[in-house]
Amino acid sequence: MPVYDYRCCECEEVFEVRRSMSESDKAAVCPTCHGEKTVRIYSAPNVVGGTQQHQHSSGGGCAGCAGASCSTCRN
Ligand SMILES: [Zn+2]
């Protein structure tokens, strides 16, 4: 069963959840704050040249959506 990465929009915890592919798009529950405002992180296996976009936490949004326009996490 594949493992997916999720990021919590409440406490910014990044965690992994092992679940079936049919459940991969469902929100996971944060293991730290038990919040359900989480987004899946689509990690690119071929990241080259330091262009990871997972760590942009200064925008106030969710890193799973490039930090600015997250319809799921935006308050
Ligand atoms: Zn959390």
N, CA, C, O and the ligand as a Tripos MOL2 file, in Angstrom:
@<TRIPOS>MOLECULE
protein
  301   299    76     0     0
PROTEIN
NO_CHARGES

@<TRIPOS>ATOM
      1 N           0.8600   -1.2040    0.0000 N.3       1 MET1
      2 CA          0.0000    0.0000    0.0000 C.3       1 MET1
      3 C           0.8880    1.2430    0.0000 C.2       1 MET1
      4 O           1.8300    1.3340    0.7870 O.2       1 MET1
      5 N           0.5930    2.1880   -0.8700 N.am      2 PRO2
      6 CA          1.4740    3.3650   -0.9830 C.3       2 PRO2
      7 C           1.3840    4.2860    0.2210 C.2       2 PRO2
      8 O           0.4030    4.2890    0.9650 O.2       2 PRO2
      9 N           2.4330    5.0570    0.3840 N.am      3 VAL3
     10 CA          2.4810    6.0360    1.4690 C.3       3 VAL3
     11 C           2.3810    7.4300    0.8660 C.2       3 VAL3
     12 O           3.0900    7.7490   -0.0890 O.2       3 VAL3
     13 N           1.5140    8.2480    1.4140 N.am      4 TYR4
     14 CA          1.3210    9.5990    0.9140 C.3       4 TYR4
     15 C           1.7370   10.6150    1.9740 C.2       4 TYR4
     16 O           1.6180   10.3820    3.1770 O.2       4 TYR4
     17 N           2.2250   11.7420    1.4830 N.am      5 ASP5
     18 CA          2.6170   12.8280    2.3880 C.3       5 ASP5
     19 C           1.4850   13.8390    2.4920 C.2       5 ASP5
     20 O           0.8610   14.2070    1.4970 O.2       5 ASP5
     21 N           1.2390   14.2720    3.6990 N.am      6 TYR6
     22 CA          0.2210   15.2900    3.9330 C.3       6 TYR6
     23 C           0.8060   16.3940    4.7990 C.2       6 TYR6
     24 O           1.7590   16.1940    5.5510 O.2       6 TYR6
     25 N           0.2050   17.5510    4.6640 N.am      7 ARG7
     26 CA          0.6340   18.6820    5.4720 C.3       7 ARG7
     27 C          -0.5830   19.2610    6.1670 C.2       7 ARG7
     28 O          -1.6220   19.4900    5.5480 O.2       7 ARG7
     29 N          -0.4410   19.4930    7.4480 N.am      8 CYS8
     30 CA         -1.5300   20.0540    8.2300 C.3       8 CYS8
     31 C          -1.5110   21.5680    8.1130 C.2       8 CYS8
     32 O          -0.4630   22.1940    8.2770 O.2       8 CYS8
     33 N          -2.6700   22.1610    7.8300 N.am      9 CYS9
     34 CA         -2.7470   23.6050    7.7000 C.3       9 CYS9
     35 C          -2.9400   24.2870    9.0440 C.2       9 CYS9
     36 O          -2.8900   25.5140    9.1290 O.2       9 CYS9
     37 N          -3.1510   23.5340   10.0590 N.am     10 GLU10
     38 CA         -3.3280   24.1130   11.3850 C.3      10 GLU10
     39 C          -1.9720   24.2970   12.0650 C.2      10 GLU10
     40 O          -1.6540   25.3860   12.5430 O.2      10 GLU10
     41 N          -1.1960   23.2530   12.1030 N.am     11 CYS11
     42 CA          0.0700   23.3170   12.8340 C.3      11 CYS11
     43 C           1.2660   23.0990   11.9100 C.2      11 CYS11
     44 O           2.4060   23.0550   12.3750 O.2      11 CYS11
     45 N           1.0190   22.9640   10.6160 N.am     12 GLU12
     46 CA          2.0500   22.7970    9.5980 C.3      12 GLU12
     47 C           2.8720   21.5220    9.7670 C.2      12 GLU12
     48 O           3.9840   21.4070    9.2530 O.2      12 GLU12
     49 N           2.3170   20.6010   10.4740 N.am     13 GLU13
     50 CA          2.9720   19.3190   10.6030 C.3      13 GLU13
     51 C           2.9070   18.5800    9.2620 C.2      13 GLU13
     52 O           1.8700   18.5620    8.5990 O.2      13 GLU13
     53 N           4.0130   17.9830    8.8840 N.am     14 VAL14
     54 CA          4.0430   17.1400    7.7000 C.3      14 VAL14
     55 C           4.1300   15.6960    8.1570 C.2      14 VAL14
     56 O           4.9890   15.3350    8.9630 O.2      14 VAL14
     57 N           3.2460   14.8890    7.6410 N.am     15 PHE15
     58 CA          3.2140   13.5130    8.1030 C.3      15 PHE15
     59 C           2.8740   12.5860    6.9460 C.2      15 PHE15
     60 O           2.3750   13.0110    5.9040 O.2      15 PHE15
     61 N           3.1530   11.3450    7.1560 N.am     16 GLU16
     62 CA          2.8900   10.3420    6.1330 C.3      16 GLU16
     63 C           1.7270    9.4690    6.5640 C.2      16 GLU16
     64 O           1.5610    9.1500    7.7420 O.2      16 GLU16
     65 N           0.9390    9.0960    5.5910 N.am     17 VAL17
     66 CA         -0.1670    8.1940    5.8500 C.3      17 VAL17
     67 C          -0.1160    7.0690    4.8360 C.2      17 VAL17
     68 O          -0.0210    7.3010    3.6310 O.2      17 VAL17
     69 N          -0.1790    5.8720    5.3290 N.am     18 ARG18
     70 CA         -0.2230    4.7240    4.4400 C.3      18 ARG18
     71 C          -1.6830    4.3690    4.2060 C.2      18 ARG18
     72 O          -2.4010    3.9880    5.1300 O.2      18 ARG18
     73 N          -2.1010    4.4970    2.9820 N.am     19 ARG19
     74 CA         -3.5080    4.2320    2.6810 C.3      19 ARG19
     75 C          -3.6380    3.8200    1.2300 C.2      19 ARG19
     76 O          -2.7030    3.9400    0.4380 O.2      19 ARG19
     77 N          -4.8140    3.3330    0.9050 N.am     20 SER20
     78 CA         -5.0150    2.8670   -0.4570 C.3      20 SER20
     79 C          -5.1250    4.0440   -1.4150 C.2      20 SER20
     80 O          -5.4130    5.1680   -1.0020 O.2      20 SER20
     81 N          -4.8960    3.7800   -2.6870 N.am     21 MET21
     82 CA         -4.8860    4.8440   -3.6740 C.3      21 MET21
     83 C          -6.2490    5.5260   -3.7640 C.2      21 MET21
     84 O          -6.3260    6.7260   -4.0290 O.2      21 MET21
     85 N          -7.3120    4.7760   -3.5460 N.am     22 SER22
     86 CA         -8.6530    5.3540   -3.6400 C.3      22 SER22
     87 C          -8.9190    6.3480   -2.5220 C.2      22 SER22
     88 O          -9.8410    7.1570   -2.6160 O.2      22 SER22
     89 N          -8.1270    6.2940   -1.4780 N.am     23 GLU23
     90 CA         -8.3190    7.2170   -0.3660 C.3      23 GLU23
     91 C          -7.2810    8.3290   -0.3540 C.2      23 GLU23
     92 O          -7.2570    9.1500    0.5630 O.2      23 GLU23
     93 N          -6.4330    8.3590   -1.3610 N.am     24 SER24
     94 CA         -5.2990    9.2820   -1.3230 C.3      24 SER24
     95 C          -5.7310   10.7400   -1.3870 C.2      24 SER24
     96 O          -5.0130   11.6150   -0.9030 O.2      24 SER24
     97 N          -6.8840   11.0150   -1.9740 N.am     25 ASP25
     98 CA         -7.3180   12.3990   -2.0990 C.3      25 ASP25
     99 C          -8.1560   12.8740   -0.9200 C.2      25 ASP25
    100 O          -8.5390   14.0420   -0.8440 O.2      25 ASP25
    101 N          -8.4240   11.9830   -0.0330 N.am     26 LYS26
    102 CA         -9.2070   12.3830    1.1340 C.3      26 LYS26
    103 C          -8.2890   13.0440    2.1590 C.2      26 LYS26
    104 O          -7.1040   12.7260    2.2510 O.2      26 LYS26
    105 N          -8.8530   13.9500    2.9090 N.am     27 ALA27
    106 CA         -8.0680   14.6150    3.9320 C.3      27 ALA27
    107 C          -7.6820   13.6250    5.0230 C.2      27 ALA27
    108 O          -8.4860   12.8050    5.4670 O.2      27 ALA27
    109 N          -6.4480   13.7290    5.4300 N.am     28 ALA28
    110 CA         -5.9840   12.8850    6.5230 C.3      28 ALA28
    111 C          -6.0770   13.6660    7.8280 C.2      28 ALA28
    112 O          -6.0770   14.8960    7.8330 O.2      28 ALA28
    113 N          -6.1550   12.9470    8.9060 N.am     29 VAL29
    114 CA         -6.2160   13.6090   10.2090 C.3      29 VAL29
    115 C          -4.8030   13.8080   10.7270 C.2      29 VAL29
    116 O          -4.0000   12.8750   10.7590 O.2      29 VAL29
    117 N          -4.5120   15.0410   11.1320 N.am     30 CYS30
    118 CA         -3.1810   15.3580   11.6320 C.3      30 CYS30
    119 C          -2.9070   14.5990   12.9240 C.2      30 CYS30
    120 O          -3.7220   14.6430   13.8450 O.2      30 CYS30
    121 N          -1.7840   13.9110   13.0090 N.am     31 PRO31
    122 CA         -1.4720   13.1580   14.2190 C.3      31 PRO31
    123 C          -1.0470   14.0570   15.3760 C.2      31 PRO31
    124 O          -1.0080   13.6190   16.5250 O.2      31 PRO31
    125 N          -0.7320   15.3010   15.0740 N.am     32 THR32
    126 CA         -0.2620   16.2020   16.1200 C.3      32 THR32
    127 C          -1.4120   16.9680   16.7770 C.2      32 THR32
    128 O          -1.5380   16.9800   18.0010 O.2      32 THR32
    129 N          -2.2490   17.6050   15.9560 N.am     33 CYS33
    130 CA         -3.3330   18.4130   16.5210 C.3      33 CYS33
    131 C          -4.7040   17.8140   16.2270 C.2      33 CYS33
    132 O          -5.7270   18.3510   16.6520 O.2      33 CYS33
    133 N          -4.7200   16.7140   15.5090 N.am     34 HIS34
    134 CA         -5.9530   16.0180   15.1500 C.3      34 HIS34
    135 C          -6.8680   16.8710   14.2900 C.2      34 HIS34
    136 O          -8.0760   16.6430   14.2250 O.2      34 HIS34
    137 N          -6.2780   17.8530   13.6350 N.am     35 GLY35
    138 CA         -7.0530   18.6750   12.7200 C.3      35 GLY35
    139 C          -7.2730   17.9360   11.4070 C.2      35 GLY35
    140 O          -6.5080   17.0530   11.0190 O.2      35 GLY35
    141 N          -8.3410   18.3320   10.7510 N.am     36 GLU36
    142 CA         -8.6630   17.6790    9.4790 C.3      36 GLU36
    143 C          -8.3990   18.5850    8.2910 C.2      36 GLU36
    144 O          -8.7030   18.2220    7.1540 O.2      36 GLU36
    145 N          -7.8420   19.7510    8.5370 N.am     37 LYS37
    146 CA         -7.4880   20.6420    7.4390 C.3      37 LYS37
    147 C          -6.0920   20.2840    6.9590 C.2      37 LYS37
    148 O          -5.1060   20.9380    7.2970 O.2      37 LYS37
    149 N          -6.0420   19.2630    6.1880 N.am     38 THR38
    150 CA         -4.7620   18.7990    5.6740 C.3      38 THR38
    151 C          -4.8420   18.6940    4.1630 C.2      38 THR38
    152 O          -5.9140   18.4960    3.5920 O.2      38 THR38
    153 N          -3.7100   18.8260    3.5410 N.am     39 VAL39
    154 CA         -3.6540   18.6840    2.0970 C.3      39 VAL39
    155 C          -2.5630   17.6800    1.7510 C.2      39 VAL39
    156 O          -1.5660   17.5420    2.4600 O.2      39 VAL39
    157 N          -2.7760   17.0020    0.6680 N.am     40 ARG40
    158 CA         -1.7870   16.0500    0.2190 C.3      40 ARG40
    159 C          -0.6480   16.7840   -0.4620 C.2      40 ARG40
    160 O          -0.8660   17.7260   -1.2230 O.2      40 ARG40
    161 N           0.5450   16.3520   -0.1850 N.am     41 ILE41
    162 CA          1.7160   16.9170   -0.8410 C.3      41 ILE41
    163 C           2.1050   15.9910   -1.9730 C.2      41 ILE41
    164 O           2.3460   14.8010   -1.7730 O.2      41 ILE41
    165 N           2.1610   16.5530   -3.1490 N.am     42 TYR42
    166 CA          2.5650   15.7700   -4.2980 C.3      42 TYR42
    167 C           4.0670   15.9090   -4.4700 C.2      42 TYR42
    168 O           4.5480   16.8310   -5.1290 O.2      42 TYR42
    169 N           4.7790   15.0110   -3.8900 N.am     43 SER43
    170 CA          6.2300   15.0900   -3.9430 C.3      43 SER43
    171 C           6.7290   14.6170   -5.2980 C.2      43 SER43
    172 O           6.3580   13.5490   -5.7830 O.2      43 SER43
    173 N           7.5730   15.4360   -5.8880 N.am     44 ALA44
    174 CA          8.1140   15.0960   -7.1940 C.3      44 ALA44
    175 C           9.3830   14.2750   -7.0290 C.2      44 ALA44
    176 O          10.3190   14.7130   -6.3590 O.2      44 ALA44
    177 N           9.4280   13.1090   -7.6200 N.am     45 PRO45
    178 CA         10.5950   12.2570   -7.4590 C.3      45 PRO45
    179 C          11.8050   12.7350   -8.2400 C.2      45 PRO45
    180 O          12.9220   12.2780   -7.9990 O.2      45 PRO45
    181 N          11.5930   13.6530   -9.1750 N.am     46 ASN46
    182 CA         12.6940   14.0890  -10.0270 C.3      46 ASN46
    183 C          13.0600   15.5470   -9.7720 C.2      46 ASN46
    184 O          13.3800   16.2920  -10.6990 O.2      46 ASN46
    185 N          13.0100   15.9360   -8.5180 N.am     47 VAL47
    186 CA         13.3670   17.3100   -8.1820 C.3      47 VAL47
    187 C          14.8780   17.4920   -8.3260 C.2      47 VAL47
    188 O          15.6720   16.7900   -7.6990 O.2      47 VAL47
    189 N          15.2450   18.4500   -9.1650 N.am     48 VAL48
    190 CA         16.6620   18.7140   -9.3880 C.3      48 VAL48
    191 C          16.9030   20.2140   -9.2970 C.2      48 VAL48
    192 O          16.1120   21.0050   -9.8110 O.2      48 VAL48
    193 N          17.9670   20.5980   -8.6600 N.am     49 GLY49
    194 CA         18.3510   22.0000   -8.6360 C.3      49 GLY49
    195 C          17.7240   22.8070   -7.5200 C.2      49 GLY49
    196 O          17.6780   24.0350   -7.5960 O.2      49 GLY49
    197 N          17.2500   22.1520   -6.5060 N.am     50 GLY50
    198 CA         16.7460   22.8770   -5.3450 C.3      50 GLY50
    199 C          15.4940   23.6680   -5.6150 C.2      50 GLY50
    200 O          15.3730   24.8110   -5.1740 O.2      50 GLY50
    201 N          14.5780   23.0900   -6.3170 N.am     51 THR51
    202 CA         13.3390   23.8020   -6.6000 C.3      51 THR51
    203 C          12.1740   23.2280   -5.7980 C.2      51 THR51
    204 O          11.0140   23.3580   -6.1880 O.2      51 THR51
    205 N          12.4870   22.6130   -4.7090 N.am     52 GLN52
    206 CA         11.4090   22.0860   -3.8810 C.3      52 GLN52
    207 C          10.5230   23.2140   -3.4060 C.2      52 GLN52
    208 O          11.0150   24.2690   -3.0050 O.2      52 GLN52
    209 N           9.2370   23.0040   -3.4460 N.am     53 GLN53
    210 CA          8.2970   24.0340   -3.0320 C.3      53 GLN53
    211 C           7.5520   23.6200   -1.7730 C.2      53 GLN53
    212 O           6.4960   24.1660   -1.4540 O.2      53 GLN53
    213 N           8.1000   22.6720   -1.0800 N.am     54 HIS54
    214 CA          7.3900   22.1610    0.0930 C.3      54 HIS54
    215 C           7.6390   23.0040    1.3420 C.2      54 HIS54
    216 O           6.8740   22.9330    2.3040 O.2      54 HIS54
    217 N           8.6800   23.7810    1.3260 N.am     55 GLN55
    218 CA          9.0780   24.4400    2.5600 C.3      55 GLN55
    219 C           8.7610   25.9240    2.5710 C.2      55 GLN55
    220 O           9.2750   26.6540    3.4180 O.2      55 GLN55
    221 N           7.9390   26.3810    1.6660 N.am     56 HIS56
    222 CA          7.5920   27.7890    1.6570 C.3      56 HIS56
    223 C           6.5020   28.0470    2.6910 C.2      56 HIS56
    224 O           5.3110   27.9720    2.3910 O.2      56 HIS56
    225 N           6.9170   28.3430    3.8740 N.am     57 SER57
    226 CA          5.9550   28.5130    4.9520 C.3      57 SER57
    227 C           5.7110   29.9760    5.2770 C.2      57 SER57
    228 O           4.9520   30.2810    6.1970 O.2      57 SER57
    229 N           6.3300   30.8760    4.5530 N.am     58 SER58
    230 CA          6.2030   32.2880    4.8800 C.3      58 SER58
    231 C           4.9610   32.9170    4.2640 C.2      58 SER58
    232 O           4.5770   34.0220    4.6470 O.2      58 SER58
    233 N           4.3360   32.2390    3.3290 N.am     59 GLY59
    234 CA          3.1910   32.8140    2.6500 C.3      59 GLY59
    235 C           1.9190   32.7670    3.4630 C.2      59 GLY59
    236 O           0.9530   33.4620    3.1490 O.2      59 GLY59
    237 N           1.9060   31.9660    4.4920 N.am     60 GLY60
    238 CA          0.7260   31.8700    5.3240 C.3      60 GLY60
    239 C          -0.2910   30.8770    4.8120 C.2      60 GLY60
    240 O          -1.2500   30.5510    5.5110 O.2      60 GLY60
    241 N          -0.0980   30.4060    3.6300 N.am     61 GLY61
    242 CA         -1.0090   29.4130    3.0790 C.3      61 GLY61
    243 C          -0.4800   28.0300    3.3150 C.2      61 GLY61
    244 O           0.4030   27.8140    4.1450 O.2      61 GLY61
    245 N          -1.0100   27.1220    2.5990 N.am     62 CYS62
    246 CA         -0.5900   25.7470    2.7460 C.3      62 CYS62
    247 C           0.4740   25.4350    1.7010 C.2      62 CYS62
    248 O           0.3250   25.8010    0.5350 O.2      62 CYS62
    249 N           1.5280   24.7720    2.1030 N.am     63 ALA63
    250 CA          2.5960   24.4540    1.1740 C.3      63 ALA63
    251 C           2.1420   23.4890    0.0910 C.2      63 ALA63
    252 O           2.7490   23.4090   -0.9770 O.2      63 ALA63
    253 N           1.1040   22.7800    0.3650 N.am     64 GLY64
    254 CA          0.6030   21.8390   -0.6200 C.3      64 GLY64
    255 C           0.0250   22.5190   -1.8390 C.2      64 GLY64
    256 O          -0.1890   21.8810   -2.8700 O.2      64 GLY64
    257 N          -0.2320   23.8210   -1.7280 N.am     65 CYS65
    258 CA         -0.7980   24.5460   -2.8540 C.3      65 CYS65
    259 C           0.0290   25.7870   -3.1340 C.2      65 CYS65
    260 O          -0.5290   26.8300   -3.4740 O.2      65 CYS65
    261 N           1.3280   25.7020   -3.0030 N.am     66 ALA66
    262 CA          2.2610   26.7650   -3.3400 C.3      66 ALA66
    263 C           2.1130   27.9960   -2.4450 C.2      66 ALA66
    264 O           2.6690   29.0500   -2.7550 O.2      66 ALA66
    265 N           1.4000   27.8840   -1.3850 N.am     67 GLY67
    266 CA          1.4260   28.8870   -0.3390 C.3      67 GLY67
    267 C           0.5300   30.0960   -0.4800 C.2      67 GLY67
    268 O           0.5240   30.9410    0.4160 O.2      67 GLY67
    269 N          -0.2180   30.2240   -1.5400 N.am     68 ALA68
    270 CA         -0.9620   31.4530   -1.6980 C.3      68 ALA68
    271 C          -2.4620   31.2460   -1.8750 C.2      68 ALA68
    272 O          -3.2540   31.9200   -1.2170 O.2      68 ALA68
    273 N          -2.8550   30.3580   -2.7210 N.am     69 SER69
    274 CA         -4.2590   30.2660   -3.0710 C.3      69 SER69
    275 C          -4.7950   28.8760   -2.8420 C.2      69 SER69
    276 O          -5.0080   28.1060   -3.7780 O.2      69 SER69
    277 N          -5.0080   28.5720   -1.5800 N.am     70 CYS70
    278 CA         -5.5210   27.2490   -1.2740 C.3      70 CYS70
    279 C          -6.9920   27.3460   -0.9120 C.2      70 CYS70
    280 O          -7.3350   27.8980    0.1330 O.2      70 CYS70
    281 N          -7.8320   26.8370   -1.7280 N.am     71 SER71
    282 CA         -9.2620   26.9050   -1.4600 C.3      71 SER71
    283 C          -9.6400   26.0260   -0.2850 C.2      71 SER71
    284 O         -10.6780   26.2300    0.3460 O.2      71 SER71
    285 N          -8.8130   25.0670    0.0020 N.am     72 THR72
    286 CA         -9.1180   24.1660    1.1090 C.3      72 THR72
    287 C          -8.7120   24.7620    2.4380 C.2      72 THR72
    288 O          -9.4260   24.6320    3.4320 O.2      72 THR72
    289 N          -7.5500   25.4240    2.4530 N.am     73 CYS73
    290 CA         -6.9750   25.8400    3.7170 C.3      73 CYS73
    291 C          -7.0950   27.3200    3.9930 C.2      73 CYS73
    292 O          -6.7910   27.7710    5.0970 O.2      73 CYS73
    293 N          -7.5230   28.0640    3.0320 N.am     74 ARG74
    294 CA         -7.5390   29.5040    3.2120 C.3      74 ARG74
    295 C          -8.6010   29.9130    4.2250 C.2      74 ARG74
    296 O          -9.7390   29.4460    4.1720 O.2      74 ARG74
    297 N          -8.2260   30.7650    5.1220 N.am     75 ASN75
    298 CA         -9.1860   31.2300    6.1100 C.3      75 ASN75
    299 C          -9.7320   32.6060    5.7230 C.2      75 ASN75
    300 O         -10.5610   33.1650    6.4410 O.2      75 ASN75
    301 ZN         -1.9210   19.7120   12.8370 Zn       76 ZN76
@<TRIPOS>BOND
     1     1     2 1
     2     2     3 1
     3     3     4 2
     4     3     5 am
     5     5     6 1
     6     6     7 1
     7     7     8 2
     8     7     9 am
     9     9    10 1
    10    10    11 1
    11    11    12 2
    12    11    13 am
    13    13    14 1
    14    14    15 1
    15    15    16 2
    16    15    17 am
    17    17    18 1
    18    18    19 1
    19    19    20 2
    20    19    21 am
    21    21    22 1
    22    22    23 1
    23    23    24 2
    24    23    25 am
    25    25    26 1
    26    26    27 1
    27    27    28 2
    28    27    29 am
    29    29    30 1
    30    30    31 1
    31    31    32 2
    32    31    33 am
    33    33    34 1
    34    34    35 1
    35    35    36 2
    36    35    37 am
    37    37    38 1
    38    38    39 1
    39    39    40 2
    40    39    41 am
    41    41    42 1
    42    42    43 1
    43    43    44 2
    44    43    45 am
    45    45    46 1
    46    46    47 1
    47    47    48 2
    48    47    49 am
    49    49    50 1
    50    50    51 1
    51    51    52 2
    52    51    53 am
    53    53    54 1
    54    54    55 1
    55    55    56 2
    56    55    57 am
    57    57    58 1
    58    58    59 1
    59    59    60 2
    60    59    61 am
    61    61    62 1
    62    62    63 1
    63    63    64 2
    64    63    65 am
    65    65    66 1
    66    66    67 1
    67    67    68 2
    68    67    69 am
    69    69    70 1
    70    70    71 1
    71    71    72 2
    72    71    73 am
    73    73    74 1
    74    74    75 1
    75    75    76 2
    76    75    77 am
    77    77    78 1
    78    78    79 1
    79    79    80 2
    80    79    81 am
    81    81    82 1
    82    82    83 1
    83    83    84 2
    84    83    85 am
    85    85    86 1
    86    86    87 1
    87    87    88 2
    88    87    89 am
    89    89    90 1
    90    90    91 1
    91    91    92 2
    92    91    93 am
    93    93    94 1
    94    94    95 1
    95    95    96 2
    96    95    97 am
    97    97    98 1
    98    98    99 1
    99    99   100 2
   100    99   101 am
   101   101   102 1
   102   102   103 1
   103   103   104 2
   104   103   105 am
   105   105   106 1
   106   106   107 1
   107   107   108 2
   108   107   109 am
   109   109   110 1
   110   110   111 1
   111   111   112 2
   112   111   113 am
   113   113   114 1
   114   114   115 1
   115   115   116 2
   116   115   117 am
   117   117   118 1
   118   118   119 1
   119   119   120 2
   120   119   121 am
   121   121   122 1
   122   122   123 1
   123   123   124 2
   124   123   125 am
   125   125   126 1
   126   126   127 1
   127   127   128 2
   128   127   129 am
   129   129   130 1
   130   130   131 1
   131   131   132 2
   132   131   133 am
   133   133   134 1
   134   134   135 1
   135   135   136 2
   136   135   137 am
   137   137   138 1
   138   138   139 1
   139   139   140 2
   140   139   141 am
   141   141   142 1
   142   142   143 1
   143   143   144 2
   144   143   145 am
   145   145   146 1
   146   146   147 1
   147   147   148 2
   148   147   149 am
   149   149   150 1
   150   150   151 1
   151   151   152 2
   152   151   153 am
   153   153   154 1
   154   154   155 1
   155   155   156 2
   156   155   157 am
   157   157   158 1
   158   158   159 1
   159   159   160 2
   160   159   161 am
   161   161   162 1
   162   162   163 1
   163   163   164 2
   164   163   165 am
   165   165   166 1
   166   166   167 1
   167   167   168 2
   168   167   169 am
   169   169   170 1
   170   170   171 1
   171   171   172 2
   172   171   173 am
   173   173   174 1
   174   174   175 1
   175   175   176 2
   176   175   177 am
   177   177   178 1
   178   178   179 1
   179   179   180 2
   180   179   181 am
   181   181   182 1
   182   182   183 1
   183   183   184 2
   184   183   185 am
   185   185   186 1
   186   186   187 1
   187   187   188 2
   188   187   189 am
   189   189   190 1
   190   190   191 1
   191   191   192 2
   192   191   193 am
   193   193   194 1
   194   194   195 1
   195   195   196 2
   196   195   197 am
   197   197   198 1
   198   198   199 1
   199   199   200 2
   200   199   201 am
   201   201   202 1
   202   202   203 1
   203   203   204 2
   204   203   205 am
   205   205   206 1
   206   206   207 1
   207   207   208 2
   208   207   209 am
   209   209   210 1
   210   210   211 1
   211   211   212 2
   212   211   213 am
   213   213   214 1
   214   214   215 1
   215   215   216 2
   216   215   217 am
   217   217   218 1
   218   218   219 1
   219   219   220 2
   220   219   221 am
   221   221   222 1
   222   222   223 1
   223   223   224 2
   224   223   225 am
   225   225   226 1
   226   226   227 1
   227   227   228 2
   228   227   229 am
   229   229   230 1
   230   230   231 1
   231   231   232 2
   232   231   233 am
   233   233   234 1
   234   234   235 1
   235   235   236 2
   236   235   237 am
   237   237   238 1
   238   238   239 1
   239   239   240 2
   240   239   241 am
   241   241   242 1
   242   242   243 1
   243   243   244 2
   244   243   245 am
   245   245   246 1
   246   246   247 1
   247   247   248 2
   248   247   249 am
   249   249   250 1
   250   250   251 1
   251   251   252 2
   252   251   253 am
   253   253   254 1
   254   254   255 1
   255   255   256 2
   256   255   257 am
   257   257   258 1
   258   258   259 1
   259   259   260 2
   260   259   261 am
   261   261   262 1
   262   262   263 1
   263   263   264 2
   264   263   265 am
   265   265   266 1
   266   266   267 1
   267   267   268 2
   268   267   269 am
   269   269   270 1
   270   270   271 1
   271   271   272 2
   272   271   273 am
   273   273   274 1
   274   274   275 1
   275   275   276 2
   276   275   277 am
   277   277   278 1
   278   278   279 1
   279   279   280 2
   280   279   281 am
   281   281   282 1
   282   282   283 1
   283   283   284 2
   284   283   285 am
   285   285   286 1
   286   286   287 1
   287   287   288 2
   288   287   289 am
   289   289   290 1
   290   290   291 1
   291   291   292 2
   292   291   293 am
   293   293   294 1
   294   294   295 1
   295   295   296 2
   296   295   297 am
   297   297   298 1
   298   298   299 1
   299   299   300 2
@<TRIPOS>SUBSTRUCTURE
     1 MET1         2 RESIDUE 1 A MET
     2 PRO2         6 RESIDUE 1 A PRO
     3 VAL3        10 RESIDUE 1 A VAL
     4 TYR4        14 RESIDUE 1 A TYR
     5 ASP5        18 RESIDUE 1 A ASP
     6 TYR6        22 RESIDUE 1 A TYR
     7 ARG7        26 RESIDUE 1 A ARG
     8 CYS8        30 RESIDUE 1 A CYS
     9 CYS9        34 RESIDUE 1 A CYS
    10 GLU10       38 RESIDUE 1 A GLU
    11 CYS11       42 RESIDUE 1 A CYS
    12 GLU12       46 RESIDUE 1 A GLU
    13 GLU13       50 RESIDUE 1 A GLU
    14 VAL14       54 RESIDUE 1 A VAL
    15 PHE15       58 RESIDUE 1 A PHE
    16 GLU16       62 RESIDUE 1 A GLU
    17 VAL17       66 RESIDUE 1 A VAL
    18 ARG18       70 RESIDUE 1 A ARG
    19 ARG19       74 RESIDUE 1 A ARG
    20 SER20       78 RESIDUE 1 A SER
    21 MET21       82 RESIDUE 1 A MET
    22 SER22       86 RESIDUE 1 A SER
    23 GLU23       90 RESIDUE 1 A GLU
    24 SER24       94 RESIDUE 1 A SER
    25 ASP25       98 RESIDUE 1 A ASP
    26 LYS26      102 RESIDUE 1 A LYS
    27 ALA27      106 RESIDUE 1 A ALA
    28 ALA28      110 RESIDUE 1 A ALA
    29 VAL29      114 RESIDUE 1 A VAL
    30 CYS30      118 RESIDUE 1 A CYS
    31 PRO31      122 RESIDUE 1 A PRO
    32 THR32      126 RESIDUE 1 A THR
    33 CYS33      130 RESIDUE 1 A CYS
    34 HIS34      134 RESIDUE 1 A HIS
    35 GLY35      138 RESIDUE 1 A GLY
    36 GLU36      142 RESIDUE 1 A GLU
    37 LYS37      146 RESIDUE 1 A LYS
    38 THR38      150 RESIDUE 1 A THR
    39 VAL39      154 RESIDUE 1 A VAL
    40 ARG40      158 RESIDUE 1 A ARG
    41 ILE41      162 RESIDUE 1 A ILE
    42 TYR42      166 RESIDUE 1 A TYR
    43 SER43      170 RESIDUE 1 A SER
    44 ALA44      174 RESIDUE 1 A ALA
    45 PRO45      178 RESIDUE 1 A PRO
    46 ASN46      182 RESIDUE 1 A ASN
    47 VAL47      186 RESIDUE 1 A VAL
    48 VAL48      190 RESIDUE 1 A VAL
    49 GLY49      194 RESIDUE 1 A GLY
    50 GLY50      198 RESIDUE 1 A GLY
    51 THR51      202 RESIDUE 1 A THR
    52 GLN52      206 RESIDUE 1 A GLN
    53 GLN53      210 RESIDUE 1 A GLN
    54 HIS54      214 RESIDUE 1 A HIS
    55 GLN55      218 RESIDUE 1 A GLN
    56 HIS56      222 RESIDUE 1 A HIS
    57 SER57      226 RESIDUE 1 A SER
    58 SER58      230 RESIDUE 1 A SER
    59 GLY59      234 RESIDUE 1 A GLY
    60 GLY60      238 RESIDUE 1 A GLY
    61 GLY61      242 RESIDUE 1 A GLY
    62 CYS62      246 RESIDUE 1 A CYS
    63 ALA63      250 RESIDUE 1 A ALA
    64 GLY64      254 RESIDUE 1 A GLY
    65 CYS65      258 RESIDUE 1 A CYS
    66 ALA66      262 RESIDUE 1 A ALA
    67 GLY67      266 RESIDUE 1 A GLY
    68 ALA68      270 RESIDUE 1 A ALA
    69 SER69      274 RESIDUE 1 A SER
    70 CYS70      278 RESIDUE 1 A CYS
    71 SER71      282 RESIDUE 1 A SER
    72 THR72      286 RESIDUE 1 A THR
    73 CYS73      290 RESIDUE 1 A CYS
    74 ARG74      294 RESIDUE 1 A ARG
    75 ASN75      298 RESIDUE 1 A ASN
    76 ZN76       301 GROUP 0 **** ****
